[in-house]
Amino acid sequence: MYKHILYATDFSKASLITENKVAQISKQFDSQLSVIHVVNFNSTVWMGAGGYFVLAQLDEENLDNSEKALKACKDRIEVDLTHTHTLQGSPKKEIVNYAMEIGADLIVLGSHGHRQVADLLGTTATGVLHKAKCDVLVIQSGEED
């Protein structure tokens, strides 16, 4: 049914539950599995001669930590990963764009155990659900971070 699954992780404690479930789903469908993490960029606004400018600052430490965490994820998951990749930008936008780029037909991400209805899925999961051109599976971790 699903040929290529994209798992977007935030590396939280709760994401380990999602990680295990997405590996099982990938095995069940004999799917390719790609894993990504999106690092939010830091931006600075400053006033110049031509007006206000926003500068995106690369946070090399976060990018390095993400690559290390992706390697650890790859070592834990018992299926071959097609891609592991760190992206930088808005998580909901980058997840949807990357899914289209690699031809994923399912995006899997986790949701934390928030108690308020407005926070049920979280802003990233909600944004991905509304923008994705493929199926989206949000796995409730049952954990509160």
ZIQUIBEL-V584607 format. One record per helix or strand. SS is the DSSP state (a for helix, b for strand). FROM is the first residue (numbers start at 1). LEN is the number of residues. If there is no record, write none. Layout:
((SS/FROM/LEN) (SS/FROM/LEN))
This chain:
((b/4/5) (a/15/15) (b/32/8) (b/42/7) (b/51/7) (a/60/17) (b/81/8) (a/91/12) (b/106/6) (a/117/3) (a/123/9) (b/135/6))
